[in-house]
Amino acid sequence: MTLAGAAFVAYAAAFLVLNFSGAFLELGIGPDQVDKGREEVGAFSPQLAHYISHLHIALSGFIAATGLAIAGLSWYGVRRGERWAFVTAVAVAAVGLAVALPAHYPWGLATLGHLGPVYIAVLIFLTGAGAAYSGMHSRVKDS
């Protein structure tokens, strides 16, 4: 679970760096998904370009914060068998993913390059959560 939290932080860092690079668009999003780049958007509306950049910066902050929360809860609470930390880490991941992922599909933004790293982090998280839950469940039986 901690490793997955760190992966979310790394994804957020890549997201932030791409905002300031010539790419402008998010990781795994290209001309097949969005037909205008930084220059075209800026020529049409500089304020819109700044707004999109601000959204990328803000979203990268929230993704990083979510990853840090998951990593911290997992490393310091879940490892000690604290159920509240386990439930909170799972809830943080579930809420973030439940809100963020569905909007990618109707508009064709769910590319492998864009969501693939997230899905890998989710698989790592689920593996860790399963192992942690199993360990917590067996502690209760042993008590």
Residue, then its C-alpha position, 0 to 999 in steps of 0.5 A: m500500500t505504501l509503494a502504491g502511495a509513492a507511485f501516486v506521488a510519482y504520477a503527480a510529479a510527472f503530471l506537474v512537470l508535463n504542465f510546464s513542458g512543451a507537452f501541455l497535455e497530460l501523460g498519455i493524452g495526445p492529438d488523437q484525444v485533444d486536437k489543440g495544443r498549448e499554442e492553439v489554446g493560447a492563441f484562442s484564449p490566453q486566459l483559458a490556457h492559464y486556467i488549464s495550466h492551473l487545473h493541471i497544477a492543482l490536480s497534481g497537488f491533490i494526486a500527490a496529497t492523496g499518495l502521501a496520505i495513503a503512504g503515511l497511513s499505510w507505513y505508520g498505521v496499517r503496518r501496526g495493525e491499526r484498523w482505522a488507518f487501513v479503512t482510511a487509506v482504502a477510503v482515500a484511494a476509493v474516493g479519489l479513483a471513484v471520482a476521477l476515473p469515470a470521466h475519462y471514458p465518455w470523452g475517450l481520455a482513458t488511454l493506456g498511456h494516461l491511465g495505465p500507470v494509475y491502474i498499475a498503482v491500483l493493482i499494487f495498492l489492492t495487493g498490499a491492501g489484501a495482504a494487510y487485511s489478511g494480516m489484520h484478520s489473522r491477528v484478530k483470530d490469534s488474539 
